[in-house]
Amino acid sequence: MTLAPDHPGFEVRVVPAYRATKRYVCPECVGDILERTGHVVAWPLAEPDRRRHWHAYCWRMAVRRGRVDGV
């Protein structure tokens, strides 16, 4: 998996497939992130309760398009 880009003011972590044990919904595409699928977890530094799980591709595109701050 390609590393997820950092984003100012956000903590970003990559979850490898072997550690992904639950299903999540990606906030960008609203698609399922299935168990055993590597993905990204990101949250604003000052708001850890806004922690979200993203497809790695969706995170990269959201950062590129400037849509991360409104998460």
N, C-alpha and C positions, 0 to 999 in steps of 0.2 A: 504494500500500500504506500502511495506517495505521502510524505509527511504533510500535515495540514499547515497552512500558513498561519503565523501568529497574527493577531489583530490587536492594536493598541487598546489597552484597558480591559482585555479579556484574558482569561486563563484558558488555554487550549490543550487538550490531551488526546492522544491517539489511543484508541482501544483496539488491541489486536483481536483477531477472530477467536482465538482460543480463550480469551477472557470475556467475550461477549456472551452472556448467559441469559439475557432477557430480550424481549421484543420491545422496540420503541417506535415512535412515529417521528419522522424527520420534519422539523418546522419549515423547511424550505419547500420540499415537494409534497409533503403530507403523505409520503409513502412509508410503508413499514420498513424498519431496520430489523431484520430477522436475527434470531439467535445464531451465534457462530458467524456473524458478519462483522468484519472490522469496520470501525466507524470513528467519529470524532465526538468528543464531549467538550462543550465550551460554555463559559458563563462570564458575565461582567465581574471584574475583580471585587467591586463593592456590593454585588448582589448575588451571592452564591445560590440563593433560592431560585434564580432564573437559569439554572443549569439545564442545558438541552443536549440531546444526542442527535447528531447529524450524519447523513451519508458524507463520506469524505469529499466526494465530488460536489455535493450540494454546498458544503461549507466553503470550499474553494470558490465556487461561483458566487455565493452570497457575499464573500469578502471582496471579490473582484468587482461586483456590481454595487457595492456600498450599501447592502441591505442588512448588515449584521447588527447595527446599533439599535434597530427597532424591534429586535427579537423580544 
